[in-house]
Amino acid sequence: MYTLYGTTRSRAFRVMWTLEELGQPYEMVEAAPRSPEILAVNPSGKVPALDVDGTILTDSVAIMSYLADKHGGLTLPAGTVERAHQDALLHRLNDEFDSVLWMATRHMRILPEDRRVPEVVETFKWEFANGAARLSQDFVGPFLQGEEITIADILAVHCMGWAHGIEFGGMDDTLRDYSKMMRARPAFRAAGAKLG
């Protein structure tokens, strides 16, 4: 059984959703960033962290990639052009969605007030909207790469929820419908039920 450290309202949710999709059992240890619980397993103080038989893995996307490869689901075969497209999509989502949302969130509520630059948030909204428009234009359906759900879908929809939570717009009907479909999945609901 895996042990996942993090909070359910963080990037740890992506890993929870991945584990639920793969049908893998896990124990959740509530650990906020820089808390004693997370510092005990990850000296950087970042969440999530996953204990795999005594070895700690960090970074949500790296953990999701590991789990997908290990359990043979949510990923396309290594060494194929399709997998290269999947990996490129993961990097794109990290760059155009996750990093933009993270920087905006830092300037909205995380950084010390004297270090925040609220004016940059509008630029991040603009960047996110551009990335979302491009993702919608490239959308294949029913999932990002066609008929098979991959970890890229989990990353995209988690970021879309984050964007909604910080009141970023920029998503058209294609992405809203896709996100709604993904959030209706039993694995998403099972992970969400643990939010309580």
C-alpha positions in Angstrom: 0.0 0.0 0.0 1.2 3.5 -0.8 1.4 6.3 1.7 0.6 9.7 0.3 1.6 12.9 2.2 -0.1 16.1 1.5 -3.3 17.9 1.7 -6.4 17.1 -0.3 -6.6 20.8 -1.4 -3.2 20.7 -3.0 -1.4 19.0 -5.9 -1.7 15.8 -3.8 -5.3 15.5 -5.1 -3.9 14.7 -8.6 -2.0 11.8 -7.1 -5.1 10.7 -5.1 -7.2 10.7 -8.3 -4.5 8.8 -10.2 -4.4 6.1 -7.5 -8.2 5.9 -7.6 -8.2 5.5 -11.4 -5.6 2.8 -11.1 -7.5 1.0 -8.3 -4.5 1.2 -6.0 -4.9 1.3 -2.2 -3.3 4.1 -0.3 -3.2 5.8 3.0 -3.4 9.6 3.2 -1.3 11.4 5.8 -2.4 15.0 6.2 0.7 17.1 5.8 0.6 20.8 5.0 3.6 22.4 3.1 6.6 22.9 5.4 4.8 21.1 8.3 6.8 18.8 10.6 5.0 15.8 8.9 6.2 16.6 5.4 9.6 17.8 6.5 10.2 14.4 8.1 9.9 12.8 4.6 10.7 15.6 2.2 13.3 18.2 3.4 12.1 20.7 0.8 8.8 20.9 2.7 6.8 20.5 -0.5 3.7 18.4 -1.0 2.9 15.8 -2.2 5.3 13.0 -1.3 4.6 9.4 -1.9 6.2 6.6 0.1 6.9 3.6 -2.1 8.2 0.8 0.1 10.3 3.2 2.1 11.5 5.3 -0.8 10.0 8.8 -1.0 9.0 10.2 -4.4 8.2 13.9 -4.9 6.6 16.1 -7.5 3.0 15.4 -8.4 3.6 14.8 -12.1 6.7 12.6 -11.5 4.6 10.6 -9.1 1.7 10.3 -11.5 4.1 9.2 -14.3 5.6 6.6 -12.0 2.3 5.2 -11.0 0.9 5.1 -14.5 4.0 3.2 -15.8 4.2 0.9 -12.8 0.5 -0.1 -13.0 0.1 0.0 -16.8 -2.7 2.5 -17.0 -3.4 6.2 -17.7 -0.4 6.3 -20.1 0.6 5.4 -23.6 3.4 2.9 -24.2 6.9 4.1 -23.6 9.0 4.4 -26.8 6.0 5.3 -29.0 5.3 8.6 -30.8 2.0 8.7 -28.9 3.9 8.6 -25.6 6.1 11.4 -26.8 3.0 13.5 -27.5 1.7 12.6 -24.0 5.0 13.7 -22.4 5.0 16.9 -24.4 1.4 17.6 -23.3 2.4 17.1 -19.6 5.2 19.6 -20.0 3.0 22.0 -21.8 0.3 21.8 -19.0 3.0 22.3 -16.4 4.3 25.3 -18.2 1.0 27.0 -19.4 -1.3 26.0 -16.6 0.3 24.8 -13.4 3.2 27.3 -13.3 1.0 30.2 -14.2 -1.6 29.3 -11.6 1.1 28.8 -9.0 2.7 32.2 -9.6 -0.7 33.9 -9.5 -1.6 32.1 -6.3 1.7 33.1 -4.7 1.1 36.8 -5.5 -2.6 36.6 -4.4 -2.2 34.9 -1.0 1.0 33.1 -0.3 3.9 35.5 -0.5 4.4 38.0 2.4 2.3 41.0 1.6 5.3 43.2 1.1 6.6 40.8 -1.6 3.3 40.5 -3.5 2.8 42.3 -6.8 -1.0 42.1 -7.3 -0.7 43.8 -10.7 0.9 40.7 -12.3 -2.1 38.6 -11.6 -3.9 40.1 -14.7 -0.9 39.0 -16.8 -1.2 35.5 -15.4 -4.9 35.4 -16.2 -4.1 36.4 -19.7 -1.4 33.7 -20.0 -3.8 31.1 -18.7 -6.5 32.1 -21.1 -4.1 31.8 -24.0 -3.0 28.4 -22.9 -6.6 27.3 -22.4 -7.6 28.6 -25.9 -4.8 26.6 -27.5 -5.7 23.5 -25.5 -9.3 23.8 -26.6 -8.2 24.3 -30.2 -6.1 21.1 -30.0 -8.8 19.1 -28.1 -9.4 15.7 -29.7 -12.1 14.2 -27.4 -13.4 12.6 -25.5 -10.0 12.9 -23.8 -7.1 15.2 -24.6 -5.4 12.6 -26.8 -8.5 10.8 -28.1 -10.1 7.7 -26.8 -7.8 6.9 -23.8 -7.6 8.8 -20.6 -4.1 9.6 -19.5 -2.4 11.4 -16.6 -2.4 14.5 -18.8 -6.2 14.6 -18.5 -5.9 14.4 -14.7 -3.3 17.2 -14.7 -5.4 19.4 -17.0 -8.6 19.0 -15.1 -7.0 19.5 -11.7 -5.5 22.8 -13.0 -8.9 23.8 -14.4 -10.4 23.4 -11.0 -7.6 25.4 -9.5 -8.2 28.2 -12.1 -11.9 28.2 -11.2 -11.0 28.4 -7.5 -8.9 31.5 -7.9 -11.5 33.0 -10.3 -9.5 32.8 -13.5 -11.8 32.6 -16.6 -10.5 31.7 -20.0 -12.2 28.4 -20.5 -14.6 27.9 -23.4 -17.5 25.4 -23.6 -15.3 22.7 -25.0 -13.0 22.7 -21.9 -15.9 23.3 -19.5 -17.8 20.3 -20.9 -14.6 18.2 -20.8 -13.9 19.1 -17.2 -17.5 18.4 -16.2 -17.2 14.9 -17.8 -13.9 14.2 -16.1 -15.2 15.3 -12.7 -18.1 12.9 -13.0 -15.7 9.9 -13.2 -16.1 7.6 -10.2 -12.3 7.9 -9.4 -12.6 11.7 -9.2 -15.6 11.4 -6.9 -13.9 8.8 -4.7 -10.8 11.1 -4.3 -13.1 14.0 -3.7 -15.0 12.1 -1.0 -11.8 12.1 1.0 -11.7 15.9 1.1 -13.9 15.9 4.2 
